[in-house]
Each structure stands twice: as C-alpha cells, then as structure tokens.
Amino acid sequence: MENPDLLEEKIMSTDPNPAASSSAKPNSLGDISATRQANRQPGNRPLGSGLEARGIHAWFGKNHVLEDVSLDFAAGTVTALIGPSGCGKSTFIRTLNRMHEFIPGAAMAGEVLLDGKDVYDPGIDVTKIRLQIGMVFQKPNPFPSMTIGENVLSGIKLAQLKVDNKDDLLEECLVRAGLWSEVKDRLGAHAGGLSGGQQQRLCIARALAVKPKVLLMDEPCSALDPGSTLRIEDTIVELAKNITIVIVTHNMQQAARVSDYTSFFLSDGGPGQMIEVGPTSQIFSRPVDQRTENYVSGRFG
C-alpha cells in the first residue's frame, strides 16, 4: 500500500479547480512532465499504427465549430487536448469514434484513420468502430438498474461478443481500472451505491471489456474530488501500457502528469483550431506559439 504521506502529497498537488491549475507556471508543469517522461518512452510498442485525424472540420447546422485539425495518436501513448471552453476539444474527440453524428444537424469532413483505415468509409460498421474506439464521459454514467458486474459486461452482451470466461474478464477489467480490490466482494450490488470516483472507474472497466484499441476520455475527472482524480490518473498511466488514450482536460497539472503529448486548441472568434502540438514537456516549458505560452501560463482561459 502506498505511503499515506506520499499519497497526501500527491492529492494536495491534484488541483480540481481548472482555473487555479491554468495559472501554474509553465516551467513547473514542464518539470512535472519531464519527470514522467524520464520513466517512460512512449510510442515504441508494437500495438498497430494507432489513430490519425486528417483535416477534420465539424459543423452544427451552419455553425462551423472546428477547422482543419490533423493529429496523430501513436499507439500506446496518452495525448491531452487542452484549451479554453468552446474551442472544439470535445467536438473533435467525438469525431474520432463517430459520436459527433449522433447530434441532429451535425456534420463533419476529413478522415479518421484507425490502423490505416478510414472509420468514415461507406460500409463501415459504426458499432464495431465504437467497440474499437471506446469513450468515457465527463459525468460517470453506469447503468443504475444493473449490478457492478453486469455493468462491466454490458458491452459484451449488447455487442453479442463471445467470451470464454466472463468471470476472468470481469476481474481483469476491474483490476485494470483500479477498482477490483474495492468491489470484489459486492459484484452483485447495484452500481448506484458506488462513489462518483468509483462509478467513473466502473465506466472505464466497462469500456475495457470490449478490448478497445483506443480510449477517449472527455474531462473524466472534472466532477471528482482530488483523491478520486488521483486514482483515475494512476489508472490512465497504467492503461497506456496497452492502449492509446486521448484525454480532454482543463487541468494543466493533470495534462502534465498523465500525457506524453499535448495539443492546444483555440477559437479566435471563428471555428476552433489546433494551434500547436508536441511533447507535453515542450508545450509547458518552451511552446513555439505565443498563444500557447499565454494559455499555459494563465494569461487567459
């Protein structure tokens, strides 16, 4: 078990207040990221070609909200998307697994390549795409009428996937989500009895059960306390050993702690655009674009 003093120190450094986090000095955030990178070499695992976005545009009706975004997400890496509210981060992440098209009047242009194949090609099974590119939302959304165990395996049932041993899969997913030790003796209890942080980790376990190649996370800690945020971050770091993760966050310290790469989005009165992308330590210590420097140093946003 982790030393309580060290755990307290980590929790104290986990700022759930996005505004406060944005005011941290770039050099200090760069140091946090550099420490992470010293213990990790991203992008060198033989996990496939990863996820690529090419020239993504998005609209809601006639409103052009995202303009010409191209990003690569190398296999086995964590990429943080940062930027002020309303700059298109969440819209962009939803184009990656075709959830954007759920919204009436929504449209997009561009390509999203998973292992070299465009997920928007005609004839592509959208359900299969969403199994390969999972999603964890800002607010935990376990199925309240299901038990903890049923929640984890619900995707398997809905997709009619065959599993040799469901008990083993259930334990594996809960272990990977950092929740097994807390719920192993009450798998038959309803998920609504879990805390907010536990419910979010349950949603992660549910997403993992269908064996995705990519996990998208849209501000997964914004509604959580610092202790729960820390546990989710530990889970992200552990999961990145096997899958690609893209996380939208307003917490600059969180981006520095968990990500290998960071992409800064901004809207200057028009559609949201990607201003800059690079290794996280570089974005927080020596960004190329002055607008990135202004944002990560807390001058606006």
C-alpha positions in Angstrom: 0.0 0.0 0.0 1.3 3.5 -0.8 2.8 5.5 1.9 0.0 7.7 3.4 2.3 10.8 3.5 3.2 10.4 -0.2 -0.5 9.8 -1.1 -1.4 13.0 0.7 1.3 14.9 -1.1 0.0 13.7 -4.4 -3.6 14.6 -3.6 -2.5 18.1 -2.5 -0.9 18.6 -5.9 -4.0 17.4 -7.7 -5.9 20.6 -8.3 -9.6 20.0 -9.2 -10.0 23.7 -10.0 -9.2 24.3 -13.7 -8.8 28.0 -13.2 -6.2 27.5 -10.5 -4.5 24.8 -12.5 -4.2 27.1 -15.5 -2.2 29.6 -13.5 0.6 27.3 -12.7 4.0 28.4 -14.1 4.9 26.7 -17.4 8.3 25.7 -16.1 6.8 23.9 -13.1 4.4 22.0 -15.4 7.3 21.2 -17.8 9.2 19.8 -14.8 6.2 17.5 -13.9 6.0 16.2 -17.4 9.8 15.8 -17.8 9.8 13.6 -14.6 7.1 11.5 -16.2 9.0 11.2 -19.5 12.2 10.2 -17.7 10.4 7.0 -16.7 8.5 6.3 -19.9 9.3 6.0 -23.6 6.0 6.5 -25.5 5.2 5.2 -28.9 7.6 2.3 -29.1 5.1 -0.6 -28.5 4.1 -2.9 -31.4 0.4 -2.2 -31.0 -0.6 -1.2 -34.5 -0.4 2.1 -36.4 -2.5 4.0 -33.9 -5.2 6.6 -34.7 -4.8 9.5 -37.1 -7.1 12.5 -37.8 -6.7 14.2 -41.2 -8.2 17.6 -42.0 -11.1 17.4 -39.6 -13.9 20.0 -39.9 -17.1 20.0 -37.9 -20.4 21.8 -38.1 -23.5 22.1 -36.0 -26.0 23.2 -38.7 -24.4 26.2 -40.4 -22.1 26.9 -37.5 -18.5 25.9 -38.4 -17.1 24.9 -35.0 -13.9 23.1 -35.9 -11.5 23.8 -38.7 -8.8 21.7 -40.4 -7.5 19.7 -37.4 -4.9 17.0 -38.1 -3.4 15.0 -35.3 -1.6 11.6 -34.9 -2.1 9.5 -31.8 0.7 7.0 -31.7 -0.1 3.5 -30.3 0.5 3.2 -26.6 0.6 7.0 -25.9 -1.5 9.5 -23.9 -2.4 12.7 -25.7 -4.0 15.6 -23.7 -6.2 18.1 -25.5 -6.2 21.5 -23.7 -7.7 24.9 -24.4 -10.4 27.3 -23.3 -14.1 26.2 -23.2 -15.8 26.4 -26.6 -12.7 25.8 -28.7 -13.8 22.5 -30.1 -11.9 19.9 -28.0 -14.9 17.8 -27.1 -16.4 18.1 -30.6 -13.1 16.9 -32.0 -12.8 13.9 -29.7 -16.4 12.9 -30.6 -15.5 12.8 -34.3 -12.9 10.2 -33.6 -15.4 7.5 -32.9 -18.3 8.9 -34.9 -20.3 10.1 -31.9 -20.5 13.6 -33.4 -23.0 12.3 -36.0 -25.5 11.5 -33.1 -26.3 15.2 -32.8 -29.1 16.4 -35.0 -27.7 18.8 -37.7 -24.1 17.8 -37.0 -21.7 17.3 -39.9 -18.0 16.7 -40.4 -15.4 16.5 -43.2 -12.0 14.9 -43.2 -10.6 11.4 -42.4 -10.1 9.4 -39.2 -7.8 6.5 -39.7 -7.6 3.6 -37.4 -4.8 1.2 -38.3 -4.7 2.9 -41.7 -8.5 2.5 -42.5 -10.9 5.5 -42.5 -13.7 4.9 -39.9 -16.0 7.0 -42.1 -15.7 4.9 -45.2 -19.0 3.8 -46.7 -20.0 0.3 -45.5 -18.0 0.6 -42.2 -19.9 -0.9 -39.3 -20.3 2.0 -36.9 -20.9 -0.3 -33.9 -17.6 -2.1 -34.5 -15.8 1.3 -34.7 -17.2 2.3 -31.3 -16.1 -1.0 -29.8 -12.5 -0.3 -31.0 -12.5 3.3 -30.0 -14.2 3.5 -26.6 -15.4 6.6 -24.7 -15.5 7.7 -21.1 -17.6 10.8 -20.5 -17.3 13.7 -18.1 -20.1 12.5 -15.9 -20.0 8.9 -14.7 -22.9 7.0 -16.4 -23.1 3.5 -15.1 -26.5 1.7 -15.7 -28.3 2.2 -12.4 -30.5 -0.8 -12.7 -27.6 -3.2 -13.3 -25.2 -4.6 -10.8 -21.5 -3.8 -10.7 -20.7 -7.0 -12.5 -23.4 -6.6 -15.1 -22.3 -3.0 -15.9 -18.8 -4.2 -16.7 -20.0 -6.9 -19.0 -22.9 -4.9 -20.6 -21.0 -4.0 -23.7 -20.1 -7.7 -24.3 -23.8 -8.5 -24.1 -25.0 -5.7 -26.3 -22.4 -6.4 -29.0 -23.1 -10.1 -28.7 -19.5 -10.9 -28.3 -18.4 -14.4 -27.3 -16.2 -14.7 -24.1 -14.7 -17.9 -22.9 -14.7 -17.0 -19.2 -16.8 -14.0 -18.2 -15.6 -14.1 -14.6 -12.0 -13.8 -15.6 -12.8 -10.9 -17.9 -14.8 -9.2 -15.2 -11.8 -9.4 -12.8 -9.3 -8.4 -15.4 -11.2 -5.2 -16.4 -11.8 -4.2 -12.8 -8.2 -4.7 -11.9 -7.1 -2.6 -14.9 -9.5 0.1 -13.9 -8.1 0.1 -10.4 -11.4 -1.0 -8.8 -11.2 -4.7 -8.1 -10.0 -4.5 -4.5 -12.8 -2.2 -3.6 -15.7 -4.1 -5.2 -14.7 -7.7 -5.5 -16.9 -8.7 -2.5 -20.0 -6.9 -3.8 -20.2 -7.5 -7.5 -23.9 -8.2 -7.2 -24.6 -4.8 -5.7 -26.2 -2.1 -7.8 -23.7 0.4 -9.3 -25.6 3.4 -7.9 -24.2 2.6 -4.5 -20.6 3.5 -5.6 -19.0 6.8 -5.1 -18.5 9.2 -8.0 -14.9 8.2 -8.4 -15.7 4.5 -8.2 -18.5 4.9 -10.8 -16.1 6.6 -13.2 -13.6 3.7 -12.8 -16.5 1.3 -13.4 -17.2 3.1 -16.6 -13.6 2.7 -17.6 -13.8 -1.0 -16.8 -17.0 -1.3 -18.9 -15.2 0.3 -21.8 -12.2 -2.0 -21.4 -14.3 -5.2 -21.5 -14.8 -5.0 -25.3 -11.0 -4.8 -25.8 -10.7 -1.3 -27.4 -7.6 -0.1 -29.2 -8.2 3.5 -28.3 -9.9 5.0 -25.2 -11.3 8.6 -25.5 -11.8 10.5 -22.2 -13.8 13.7 -22.1 -12.8 15.5 -18.9 -13.2 12.3 -16.9 -12.1 13.9 -13.6 -13.9 17.3 -13.7 -16.7 16.2 -11.3 -14.4 14.3 -8.9 -12.6 15.1 -5.7 -8.8 15.2 -5.6 -8.4 11.7 -4.2 -10.6 10.2 -6.9 -8.8 12.2 -9.6 -5.5 10.8 -8.4 -6.8 7.2 -8.8 -8.2 7.9 -12.2 -4.8 9.4 -13.3 -3.0 6.3 -11.9 -5.4 4.2 -14.0 -4.7 6.2 -17.1 -1.0 5.8 -16.8 -1.4 2.0 -16.3 -3.8 1.6 -19.2 -1.4 3.4 -21.6 0.9 0.4 -21.4 -1.6 -1.4 -23.7 -3.9 1.1 -25.4 -3.9 4.6 -26.9 -5.6 7.3 -24.8 -6.9 10.7 -25.8 -8.0 12.9 -22.9 -9.7 16.3 -22.9 -8.8 18.2 -19.8 -8.9 21.8 -18.4 -6.5 20.8 -15.6 -3.0 21.8 -16.7 -1.3 19.8 -13.9 -3.3 16.8 -14.9 -2.1 17.1 -18.5 1.5 17.4 -17.3 1.1 14.3 -15.0 -0.5 11.8 -17.4 0.2 12.7 -21.0 3.1 12.1 -23.4 1.8 14.7 -25.9 -0.3 17.8 -25.6 -2.3 19.6 -28.2 -3.5 23.2 -27.6 -6.9 24.2 -29.2 -8.1 27.8 -29.5 -11.0 29.7 -31.1 -10.3 33.3 -32.0 -13.9 34.3 -32.8 -14.2 31.7 -35.5 -14.0 27.9 -35.7 -11.8 26.1 -33.2 -8.3 25.3 -34.4 -5.4 23.3 -33.2 -2.7 25.8 -32.5 0.2 23.6 -31.5 1.0 20.0 -30.6 4.2 18.5 -29.2 5.7 16.5 -26.3 4.0 17.6 -23.1 7.2 18.8 -21.5 7.9 21.0 -24.5 4.3 22.5 -24.6 4.6 23.5 -20.9 8.2 24.7 -20.9 9.1 26.1 -24.4 6.0 26.3 -26.6 6.5 27.5 -30.2 3.4 29.7 -30.4 2.9 32.7 -28.2 -0.8 31.9 -27.8 0.1 28.6 -26.3 2.6 30.3 -23.9 -0.1 32.8 -22.9 -2.6 30.0 -22.1 -0.4 27.6 -20.2 1.0 30.5 -18.1 -2.6 31.5 -17.2 -2.7 34.9 -19.1 -6.1 33.9 -20.4 -8.5 30.9 -20.4 
